[in-house]
Amino acid sequence: MKINQLLTISSLLMAICFLACEGPQGETGPQGPQGTAGKDGAVGVAGPIGQTGAIGQTGATGPQGPIGNANVVYSEWITPTWITGGDSPNTFYFEAKDKSMAILTKEAIDKGLVYVYFKGKIQEFNTDTKEYELVERIAPNNFASYYKISGRATNNWYDYNYVQANANTQIGVNYLAIYGNFSKMGYNSQGQQIALPELAGKSFSFYNDIAKDLHQYRVIVVYGSTKGRLAAIDWKNYAEVKAALNLKD
């Protein structure tokens, strides 16, 4: 037992001596070389592609637009230059000086439809002023265009008279004849037809000064490939024709 006590004491004395005799901590050593970088990991597998959505339904067809004028040709509005064609007690007759119409080709005559429209003025009662006045209108083939009789102080219906213009229905290649009839007859306030004294016994120059700006006319040619698409058009209604054929004034 004494031997064990001596060993224990001896061990303690050696530990105390070891701790008491420990030197100061040394400096940090240099950093060691960097290790080799590891390899990249494998690329993951791509996920599945999503399904394409269903195609939507086709929308309703819109209304048909106006017909283009690739197969429609037309003249400008032409003011006829009148020359004398004859005289009678009730009427002075005109004819247009120029009968040429370049758009009336042989193909137009053989394969197309030809329409002539006149522009002029008519009498119309104004409900505000309680008087008649002149307003512009358009009609096919012929037109009775009105004017105010010179010297009339009132605007009653019998204070106006007219000049009739007509297109000759016998057209030809580069040919269209226009005629005019200047009426010397009119009406009195009782509605009786009379020879108007203001218009009696005048010269061509007098009648022409009144008639020269009363009318304009236009020629339209519709070729065969377009005719079938135009069956529903009212050709007497110029506004409808203008919209359907996309005409420009």
PyMOL commands that set and color helices and strands:
alter all, ss='L'
color gray80, all
select helices_A, chain A and resi 2-20+106-111+157-159+197-199+204-211+224-230+238-245
alter helices_A, ss='H'
color red, helices_A
select strands_A, chain A and resi 72-74+82-87+91-96+113-126+131-140+142-148+160-167+178-183+185-187+193-195+216-222
alter strands_A, ss='S'
color yellow, strands_A
deselect
rebuild
show_as cartoon
